[in-house]
Amino acid sequence: MSDKDLRNTSGTNWTALESMNDEEIDYSDIPPLTEEFFQKATLRVPAPQASNWYRLSQIY
């Protein structure tokens, strides 16, 4: 991820969204997550977190 990506700000009106209940939120523009999506998905963990995650997986 570039520095430019990190400087982008959301145009979301978080106050309005937080005041809605689940039934009022329009999810119609979000495509369904299919089995194909999950087959192609890649887990990306930032390097500092990845080393902690690896150590924890070794313990369990």
mmCIF file of the N, C-alpha and C atoms, coordinates in Angstrom:
data_MODEL
# 
_entry.id   MODEL 
# 
loop_
_atom_site.group_PDB 
_atom_site.id 
_atom_site.type_symbol 
_atom_site.label_atom_id 
_atom_site.label_alt_id 
_atom_site.label_comp_id 
_atom_site.label_asym_id 
_atom_site.label_entity_id 
_atom_site.label_seq_id 
_atom_site.pdbx_PDB_ins_code 
_atom_site.Cartn_x 
_atom_site.Cartn_y 
_atom_site.Cartn_z 
_atom_site.occupancy 
_atom_site.B_iso_or_equiv 
_atom_site.pdbx_formal_charge 
_atom_site.auth_seq_id 
_atom_site.auth_comp_id 
_atom_site.auth_asym_id 
_atom_site.auth_atom_id 
_atom_site.pdbx_PDB_model_num 
ATOM 1   N N  . MET A 1 1  ? 0.851   -1.168  0.000  1.00 0.00 ? 1  MET A N  1 
ATOM 2   C CA . MET A 1 1  ? 0.000   0.000   0.000  1.00 0.00 ? 1  MET A CA 1 
ATOM 3   C C  . MET A 1 1  ? 0.894   1.226   0.000  1.00 0.00 ? 1  MET A C  1 
ATOM 4   N N  . SER A 1 2  ? 0.576   2.187   -0.806 1.00 0.00 ? 2  SER A N  1 
ATOM 5   C CA . SER A 1 2  ? 1.398   3.386   -0.904 1.00 0.00 ? 2  SER A CA 1 
ATOM 6   C C  . SER A 1 2  ? 0.955   4.433   0.120  1.00 0.00 ? 2  SER A C  1 
ATOM 7   N N  . ASP A 1 3  ? 1.834   5.427   0.332  1.00 0.00 ? 3  ASP A N  1 
ATOM 8   C CA . ASP A 1 3  ? 1.484   6.533   1.229  1.00 0.00 ? 3  ASP A CA 1 
ATOM 9   C C  . ASP A 1 3  ? 0.253   7.266   0.737  1.00 0.00 ? 3  ASP A C  1 
ATOM 10  N N  . LYS A 1 4  ? 0.111   7.351   -0.609 1.00 0.00 ? 4  LYS A N  1 
ATOM 11  C CA . LYS A 1 4  ? -1.050  8.030   -1.190 1.00 0.00 ? 4  LYS A CA 1 
ATOM 12  C C  . LYS A 1 4  ? -2.341  7.338   -0.750 1.00 0.00 ? 4  LYS A C  1 
ATOM 13  N N  . ASP A 1 5  ? -2.352  6.004   -0.742 1.00 0.00 ? 5  ASP A N  1 
ATOM 14  C CA . ASP A 1 5  ? -3.538  5.267   -0.319 1.00 0.00 ? 5  ASP A CA 1 
ATOM 15  C C  . ASP A 1 5  ? -3.891  5.565   1.134  1.00 0.00 ? 5  ASP A C  1 
ATOM 16  N N  . LEU A 1 6  ? -2.889  5.752   1.967  1.00 0.00 ? 6  LEU A N  1 
ATOM 17  C CA . LEU A 1 6  ? -3.129  5.981   3.384  1.00 0.00 ? 6  LEU A CA 1 
ATOM 18  C C  . LEU A 1 6  ? -3.657  7.387   3.664  1.00 0.00 ? 6  LEU A C  1 
ATOM 19  N N  . ARG A 1 7  ? -3.440  8.317   2.741  1.00 0.00 ? 7  ARG A N  1 
ATOM 20  C CA . ARG A 1 7  ? -3.916  9.691   2.923  1.00 0.00 ? 7  ARG A CA 1 
ATOM 21  C C  . ARG A 1 7  ? -5.344  9.883   2.429  1.00 0.00 ? 7  ARG A C  1 
ATOM 22  N N  . ASN A 1 8  ? -5.880  8.944   1.692  1.00 0.00 ? 8  ASN A N  1 
ATOM 23  C CA . ASN A 1 8  ? -7.261  9.070   1.205  1.00 0.00 ? 8  ASN A CA 1 
ATOM 24  C C  . ASN A 1 8  ? -8.213  9.073   2.387  1.00 0.00 ? 8  ASN A C  1 
ATOM 25  N N  . THR A 1 9  ? -9.219  9.926   2.319  1.00 0.00 ? 9  THR A N  1 
ATOM 26  C CA . THR A 1 9  ? -10.206 9.963   3.388  1.00 0.00 ? 9  THR A CA 1 
ATOM 27  C C  . THR A 1 9  ? -11.544 9.462   2.852  1.00 0.00 ? 9  THR A C  1 
ATOM 28  N N  . SER A 1 10 ? -12.326 8.933   3.725  1.00 0.00 ? 10 SER A N  1 
ATOM 29  C CA . SER A 1 10 ? -13.620 8.391   3.359  1.00 0.00 ? 10 SER A CA 1 
ATOM 30  C C  . SER A 1 10 ? -14.644 9.504   3.213  1.00 0.00 ? 10 SER A C  1 
ATOM 31  N N  . GLY A 1 11 ? -15.525 9.357   2.239  1.00 0.00 ? 11 GLY A N  1 
ATOM 32  C CA . GLY A 1 11 ? -16.617 10.301  2.067  1.00 0.00 ? 11 GLY A CA 1 
ATOM 33  C C  . GLY A 1 11 ? -17.861 9.852   2.814  1.00 0.00 ? 11 GLY A C  1 
ATOM 34  N N  . THR A 1 12 ? -17.728 8.816   3.613  1.00 0.00 ? 12 THR A N  1 
ATOM 35  C CA . THR A 1 12 ? -18.859 8.257   4.349  1.00 0.00 ? 12 THR A CA 1 
ATOM 36  C C  . THR A 1 12 ? -19.306 9.189   5.467  1.00 0.00 ? 12 THR A C  1 
ATOM 37  N N  . ASN A 1 13 ? -20.588 9.369   5.590  1.00 0.00 ? 13 ASN A N  1 
ATOM 38  C CA . ASN A 1 13 ? -21.158 10.135  6.695  1.00 0.00 ? 13 ASN A CA 1 
ATOM 39  C C  . ASN A 1 13 ? -21.351 9.150   7.854  1.00 0.00 ? 13 ASN A C  1 
ATOM 40  N N  . TRP A 1 14 ? -20.310 9.009   8.668  1.00 0.00 ? 14 TRP A N  1 
ATOM 41  C CA . TRP A 1 14 ? -20.317 7.998   9.733  1.00 0.00 ? 14 TRP A CA 1 
ATOM 42  C C  . TRP A 1 14 ? -21.384 8.288   10.782 1.00 0.00 ? 14 TRP A C  1 
ATOM 43  N N  . THR A 1 15 ? -21.668 9.550   11.051 1.00 0.00 ? 15 THR A N  1 
ATOM 44  C CA . THR A 1 15 ? -22.685 9.898   12.045 1.00 0.00 ? 15 THR A CA 1 
ATOM 45  C C  . THR A 1 15 ? -24.055 9.395   11.596 1.00 0.00 ? 15 THR A C  1 
ATOM 46  N N  . ALA A 1 16 ? -24.385 9.637   10.330 1.00 0.00 ? 16 ALA A N  1 
ATOM 47  C CA . ALA A 1 16 ? -25.673 9.176   9.802  1.00 0.00 ? 16 ALA A CA 1 
ATOM 48  C C  . ALA A 1 16 ? -25.730 7.655   9.794  1.00 0.00 ? 16 ALA A C  1 
ATOM 49  N N  . LEU A 1 17 ? -24.641 7.012   9.398  1.00 0.00 ? 17 LEU A N  1 
ATOM 50  C CA . LEU A 1 17 ? -24.610 5.554   9.341  1.00 0.00 ? 17 LEU A CA 1 
ATOM 51  C C  . LEU A 1 17 ? -24.763 4.943   10.727 1.00 0.00 ? 17 LEU A C  1 
ATOM 52  N N  . GLU A 1 18 ? -24.093 5.504   11.710 1.00 0.00 ? 18 GLU A N  1 
ATOM 53  C CA . GLU A 1 18 ? -24.183 4.980   13.079 1.00 0.00 ? 18 GLU A CA 1 
ATOM 54  C C  . GLU A 1 18 ? -25.581 5.129   13.665 1.00 0.00 ? 18 GLU A C  1 
ATOM 55  N N  . SER A 1 19 ? -26.349 6.110   13.174 1.00 0.00 ? 19 SER A N  1 
ATOM 56  C CA . SER A 1 19 ? -27.697 6.315   13.708 1.00 0.00 ? 19 SER A CA 1 
ATOM 57  C C  . SER A 1 19 ? -28.721 5.352   13.097 1.00 0.00 ? 19 SER A C  1 
ATOM 58  N N  . MET A 1 20 ? -28.323 4.608   12.035 1.00 0.00 ? 20 MET A N  1 
ATOM 59  C CA . MET A 1 20 ? -29.240 3.666   11.376 1.00 0.00 ? 20 MET A CA 1 
ATOM 60  C C  . MET A 1 20 ? -29.191 2.295   12.041 1.00 0.00 ? 20 MET A C  1 
ATOM 61  N N  . ASN A 1 21 ? -30.299 1.576   11.946 1.00 0.00 ? 21 ASN A N  1 
ATOM 62  C CA . ASN A 1 21 ? -30.258 0.177   12.361 1.00 0.00 ? 21 ASN A CA 1 
ATOM 63  C C  . ASN A 1 21 ? -29.969 -0.666  11.107 1.00 0.00 ? 21 ASN A C  1 
ATOM 64  N N  . ASP A 1 22 ? -29.719 -1.938  11.249 1.00 0.00 ? 22 ASP A N  1 
ATOM 65  C CA . ASP A 1 22 ? -29.297 -2.790  10.129 1.00 0.00 ? 22 ASP A CA 1 
ATOM 66  C C  . ASP A 1 22 ? -30.303 -2.804  8.983  1.00 0.00 ? 22 ASP A C  1 
ATOM 67  N N  . GLU A 1 23 ? -31.598 -2.752  9.297  1.00 0.00 ? 23 GLU A N  1 
ATOM 68  C CA . GLU A 1 23 ? -32.622 -2.815  8.258  1.00 0.00 ? 23 GLU A CA 1 
ATOM 69  C C  . GLU A 1 23 ? -32.638 -1.557  7.383  1.00 0.00 ? 23 GLU A C  1 
ATOM 70  N N  . GLU A 1 24 ? -32.147 -0.444  7.884  1.00 0.00 ? 24 GLU A N  1 
ATOM 71  C CA . GLU A 1 24 ? -32.164 0.815   7.150  1.00 0.00 ? 24 GLU A CA 1 
ATOM 72  C C  . GLU A 1 24 ? -30.961 0.985   6.219  1.00 0.00 ? 24 GLU A C  1 
ATOM 73  N N  . ILE A 1 25 ? -29.936 0.179   6.367  1.00 0.00 ? 25 ILE A N  1 
ATOM 74  C CA . ILE A 1 25 ? -28.727 0.314   5.558  1.00 0.00 ? 25 ILE A CA 1 
ATOM 75  C C  . ILE A 1 25 ? -28.917 -0.403  4.224  1.00 0.00 ? 25 ILE A C  1 
ATOM 76  N N  . ASP A 1 26 ? -28.625 0.295   3.133  1.00 0.00 ? 26 ASP A N  1 
ATOM 77  C CA . ASP A 1 26 ? -28.772 -0.252  1.784  1.00 0.00 ? 26 ASP A CA 1 
ATOM 78  C C  . ASP A 1 26 ? -27.493 -0.989  1.380  1.00 0.00 ? 26 ASP A C  1 
ATOM 79  N N  . TYR A 1 27 ? -27.572 -2.307  1.304  1.00 0.00 ? 27 TYR A N  1 
ATOM 80  C CA . TYR A 1 27 ? -26.432 -3.140  0.918  1.00 0.00 ? 27 TYR A CA 1 
ATOM 81  C C  . TYR A 1 27 ? -26.529 -3.596  -0.539 1.00 0.00 ? 27 TYR A C  1 
ATOM 82  N N  . SER A 1 28 ? -27.468 -3.053  -1.304 1.00 0.00 ? 28 SER A N  1 
ATOM 83  C CA . SER A 1 28 ? -27.756 -3.569  -2.642 1.00 0.00 ? 28 SER A CA 1 
ATOM 84  C C  . SER A 1 28 ? -26.597 -3.422  -3.633 1.00 0.00 ? 28 SER A C  1 
ATOM 85  N N  . ASP A 1 29 ? -25.680 -2.488  -3.395 1.00 0.00 ? 29 ASP A N  1 
ATOM 86  C CA . ASP A 1 29 ? -24.571 -2.305  -4.334 1.00 0.00 ? 29 ASP A CA 1 
ATOM 87  C C  . ASP A 1 29 ? -23.356 -3.173  -3.992 1.00 0.00 ? 29 ASP A C  1 
ATOM 88  N N  . ILE A 1 30 ? -23.460 -4.000  -2.963 1.00 0.00 ? 30 ILE A N  1 
ATOM 89  C CA . ILE A 1 30 ? -22.355 -4.880  -2.571 1.00 0.00 ? 30 ILE A CA 1 
ATOM 90  C C  . ILE A 1 30 ? -22.587 -6.257  -3.187 1.00 0.00 ? 30 ILE A C  1 
ATOM 91  N N  . PRO A 1 31 ? -21.654 -6.725  -4.019 1.00 0.00 ? 31 PRO A N  1 
ATOM 92  C CA . PRO A 1 31 ? -21.851 -8.038  -4.641 1.00 0.00 ? 31 PRO A CA 1 
ATOM 93  C C  . PRO A 1 31 ? -21.762 -9.157  -3.593 1.00 0.00 ? 31 PRO A C  1 
ATOM 94  N N  . PRO A 1 32 ? -22.441 -10.283 -3.834 1.00 0.00 ? 32 PRO A N  1 
ATOM 95  C CA . PRO A 1 32 ? -22.386 -11.391 -2.884 1.00 0.00 ? 32 PRO A CA 1 
ATOM 96  C C  . PRO A 1 32 ? -20.981 -12.003 -2.851 1.00 0.00 ? 32 PRO A C  1 
ATOM 97  N N  . LEU A 1 33 ? -20.583 -12.521 -1.709 1.00 0.00 ? 33 LEU A N  1 
ATOM 98  C CA . LEU A 1 33 ? -19.300 -13.202 -1.579 1.00 0.00 ? 33 LEU A CA 1 
ATOM 99  C C  . LEU A 1 33 ? -19.507 -14.670 -1.931 1.00 0.00 ? 33 LEU A C  1 
ATOM 100 N N  . THR A 1 34 ? -19.000 -15.038 -3.085 1.00 0.00 ? 34 THR A N  1 
ATOM 101 C CA . THR A 1 34 ? -19.191 -16.397 -3.585 1.00 0.00 ? 34 THR A CA 1 
ATOM 102 C C  . THR A 1 34 ? -18.037 -17.300 -3.156 1.00 0.00 ? 34 THR A C  1 
ATOM 103 N N  . GLU A 1 35 ? -18.192 -18.580 -3.390 1.00 0.00 ? 35 GLU A N  1 
ATOM 104 C CA . GLU A 1 35 ? -17.128 -19.543 -3.104 1.00 0.00 ? 35 GLU A CA 1 
ATOM 105 C C  . GLU A 1 35 ? -15.873 -19.195 -3.910 1.00 0.00 ? 35 GLU A C  1 
ATOM 106 N N  . GLU A 1 36 ? -16.061 -18.739 -5.135 1.00 0.00 ? 36 GLU A N  1 
ATOM 107 C CA . GLU A 1 36 ? -14.925 -18.349 -5.980 1.00 0.00 ? 36 GLU A CA 1 
ATOM 108 C C  . GLU A 1 36 ? -14.143 -17.192 -5.355 1.00 0.00 ? 36 GLU A C  1 
ATOM 109 N N  . PHE A 1 37 ? -14.852 -16.247 -4.755 1.00 0.00 ? 37 PHE A N  1 
ATOM 110 C CA . PHE A 1 37 ? -14.189 -15.131 -4.086 1.00 0.00 ? 37 PHE A CA 1 
ATOM 111 C C  . PHE A 1 37 ? -13.248 -15.643 -3.006 1.00 0.00 ? 37 PHE A C  1 
ATOM 112 N N  . PHE A 1 38 ? -13.738 -16.557 -2.172 1.00 0.00 ? 38 PHE A N  1 
ATOM 113 C CA . PHE A 1 38 ? -12.924 -17.054 -1.071 1.00 0.00 ? 38 PHE A CA 1 
ATOM 114 C C  . PHE A 1 38 ? -11.774 -17.935 -1.554 1.00 0.00 ? 38 PHE A C  1 
ATOM 115 N N  . GLN A 1 39 ? -11.943 -18.625 -2.668 1.00 0.00 ? 39 GLN A N  1 
ATOM 116 C CA . GLN A 1 39 ? -10.855 -19.427 -3.228 1.00 0.00 ? 39 GLN A CA 1 
ATOM 117 C C  . GLN A 1 39 ? -9.716  -18.542 -3.721 1.00 0.00 ? 39 GLN A C  1 
ATOM 118 N N  . LYS A 1 40 ? -10.043 -17.354 -4.209 1.00 0.00 ? 40 LYS A N  1 
ATOM 119 C CA . LYS A 1 40 ? -9.028  -16.431 -4.733 1.00 0.00 ? 40 LYS A CA 1 
ATOM 120 C C  . LYS A 1 40 ? -8.490  -15.473 -3.664 1.00 0.00 ? 40 LYS A C  1 
ATOM 121 N N  . ALA A 1 41 ? -9.138  -15.409 -2.513 1.00 0.00 ? 41 ALA A N  1 
ATOM 122 C CA . ALA A 1 41 ? -8.769  -14.447 -1.474 1.00 0.00 ? 41 ALA A CA 1 
ATOM 123 C C  . ALA A 1 41 ? -7.393  -14.748 -0.902 1.00 0.00 ? 41 ALA A C  1 
ATOM 124 N N  . THR A 1 42 ? -6.702  -13.691 -0.497 1.00 0.00 ? 42 THR A N  1 
ATOM 125 C CA . THR A 1 42 ? -5.386  -13.806 0.114  1.00 0.00 ? 42 THR A CA 1 
ATOM 126 C C  . THR A 1 42 ? -5.395  -13.062 1.437  1.00 0.00 ? 42 THR A C  1 
ATOM 127 N N  . LEU A 1 43 ? -4.920  -13.710 2.494  1.00 0.00 ? 43 LEU A N  1 
ATOM 128 C CA . LEU A 1 43 ? -4.807  -13.060 3.792  1.00 0.00 ? 43 LEU A CA 1 
ATOM 129 C C  . LEU A 1 43 ? -3.547  -12.209 3.784  1.00 0.00 ? 43 LEU A C  1 
ATOM 130 N N  . ARG A 1 44 ? -3.707  -10.937 4.080  1.00 0.00 ? 44 ARG A N  1 
ATOM 131 C CA . ARG A 1 44 ? -2.562  -10.021 4.123  1.00 0.00 ? 44 ARG A CA 1 
ATOM 132 C C  . ARG A 1 44 ? -2.487  -9.436  5.519  1.00 0.00 ? 44 ARG A C  1 
ATOM 133 N N  . VAL A 1 45 ? -1.382  -9.713  6.200  1.00 0.00 ? 45 VAL A N  1 
ATOM 134 C CA . VAL A 1 45 ? -1.175  -9.245  7.559  1.00 0.00 ? 45 VAL A CA 1 
ATOM 135 C C  . VAL A 1 45 ? 0.065   -8.361  7.562  1.00 0.00 ? 45 VAL A C  1 
ATOM 136 N N  . PRO A 1 46 ? -0.005  -7.137  8.118  1.00 0.00 ? 46 PRO A N  1 
ATOM 137 C CA . PRO A 1 46 ? 1.188   -6.281  8.181  1.00 0.00 ? 46 PRO A CA 1 
ATOM 138 C C  . PRO A 1 46 ? 2.328   -7.001  8.895  1.00 0.00 ? 46 PRO A C  1 
ATOM 139 N N  . ALA A 1 47 ? 3.551   -6.763  8.466  1.00 0.00 ? 47 ALA A N  1 
ATOM 140 C CA . ALA A 1 47 ? 4.729   -7.484  8.951  1.00 0.00 ? 47 ALA A CA 1 
ATOM 141 C C  . ALA A 1 47 ? 4.836   -7.553  10.483 1.00 0.00 ? 47 ALA A C  1 
ATOM 142 N N  . PRO A 1 48 ? 4.690   -6.442  11.223 1.00 0.00 ? 48 PRO A N  1 
ATOM 143 C CA . PRO A 1 48 ? 4.810   -6.555  12.685 1.00 0.00 ? 48 PRO A CA 1 
ATOM 144 C C  . PRO A 1 48 ? 3.759   -7.482  13.294 1.00 0.00 ? 48 PRO A C  1 
ATOM 145 N N  . GLN A 1 49 ? 2.557   -7.443  12.768 1.00 0.00 ? 49 GLN A N  1 
ATOM 146 C CA . GLN A 1 49 ? 1.505   -8.319  13.278 1.00 0.00 ? 49 GLN A CA 1 
ATOM 147 C C  . GLN A 1 49 ? 1.742   -9.762  12.846 1.00 0.00 ? 49 GLN A C  1 
ATOM 148 N N  . ALA A 1 50 ? 2.283   -9.943  11.665 1.00 0.00 ? 50 ALA A N  1 
ATOM 149 C CA . ALA A 1 50 ? 2.516   -11.290 11.146 1.00 0.00 ? 50 ALA A CA 1 
ATOM 150 C C  . ALA A 1 50 ? 3.491   -12.052 12.023 1.00 0.00 ? 50 ALA A C  1 
ATOM 151 N N  . SER A 1 51 ? 4.546   -11.389 12.503 1.00 0.00 ? 51 SER A N  1 
ATOM 152 C CA . SER A 1 51 ? 5.508   -12.100 13.345 1.00 0.00 ? 51 SER A CA 1 
ATOM 153 C C  . SER A 1 51 ? 4.868   -12.521 14.658 1.00 0.00 ? 51 SER A C  1 
ATOM 154 N N  . ASN A 1 52 ? 3.994   -11.663 15.224 1.00 0.00 ? 52 ASN A N  1 
ATOM 155 C CA . ASN A 1 52 ? 3.275   -12.039 16.447 1.00 0.00 ? 52 ASN A CA 1 
ATOM 156 C C  . ASN A 1 52 ? 2.308   -13.178 16.182 1.00 0.00 ? 52 ASN A C  1 
ATOM 157 N N  . TRP A 1 53 ? 1.628   -13.124 15.053 1.00 0.00 ? 53 TRP A N  1 
ATOM 158 C CA . TRP A 1 53 ? 0.661   -14.155 14.691 1.00 0.00 ? 53 TRP A CA 1 
ATOM 159 C C  . TRP A 1 53 ? 1.369   -15.499 14.509 1.00 0.00 ? 53 TRP A C  1 
ATOM 160 N N  . TYR A 1 54 ? 2.540   -15.475 13.885 1.00 0.00 ? 54 TYR A N  1 
ATOM 161 C CA . TYR A 1 54 ? 3.308   -16.703 13.669 1.00 0.00 ? 54 TYR A CA 1 
ATOM 162 C C  . TYR A 1 54 ? 3.729   -17.296 15.017 1.00 0.00 ? 54 TYR A C  1 
ATOM 163 N N  . ARG A 1 55 ? 4.218   -16.463 15.935 1.00 0.00 ? 55 ARG A N  1 
ATOM 164 C CA . ARG A 1 55 ? 4.636   -16.959 17.245 1.00 0.00 ? 55 ARG A CA 1 
ATOM 165 C C  . ARG A 1 55 ? 3.456   -17.572 17.990 1.00 0.00 ? 55 ARG A C  1 
ATOM 166 N N  . LEU A 1 56 ? 2.296   -16.925 17.930 1.00 0.00 ? 56 LEU A N  1 
ATOM 167 C CA . LEU A 1 56 ? 1.113   -17.460 18.617 1.00 0.00 ? 56 LEU A CA 1 
ATOM 168 C C  . LEU A 1 56 ? 0.686   -18.785 18.012 1.00 0.00 ? 56 LEU A C  1 
ATOM 169 N N  . SER A 1 57 ? 0.787   -18.910 16.692 1.00 0.00 ? 57 SER A N  1 
ATOM 170 C CA . SER A 1 57 ? 0.373   -20.167 16.049 1.00 0.00 ? 57 SER A CA 1 
ATOM 171 C C  . SER A 1 57 ? 1.302   -21.308 16.445 1.00 0.00 ? 57 SER A C  1 
ATOM 172 N N  . GLN A 1 58 ? 2.538   -21.010 16.794 1.00 0.00 ? 58 GLN A N  1 
ATOM 173 C CA . GLN A 1 58 ? 3.484   -22.031 17.214 1.00 0.00 ? 58 GLN A CA 1 
ATOM 174 C C  . GLN A 1 58 ? 3.163   -22.534 18.632 1.00 0.00 ? 58 GLN A C  1 
ATOM 175 N N  . ILE A 1 59 ? 2.607   -21.637 19.456 1.00 0.00 ? 59 ILE A N  1 
ATOM 176 C CA . ILE A 1 59 ? 2.250   -21.992 20.830 1.00 0.00 ? 59 ILE A CA 1 
ATOM 177 C C  . ILE A 1 59 ? 1.036   -22.921 20.851 1.00 0.00 ? 59 ILE A C  1 
ATOM 178 N N  . TYR A 1 60 ? 0.074   -22.646 19.993 1.00 0.00 ? 60 TYR A N  1 
ATOM 179 C CA . TYR A 1 60 ? -1.174  -23.418 19.988 1.00 0.00 ? 60 TYR A CA 1 
ATOM 180 C C  . TYR A 1 60 ? -1.050  -24.481 18.964 1.00 0.00 ? 60 TYR A C  1 
# 
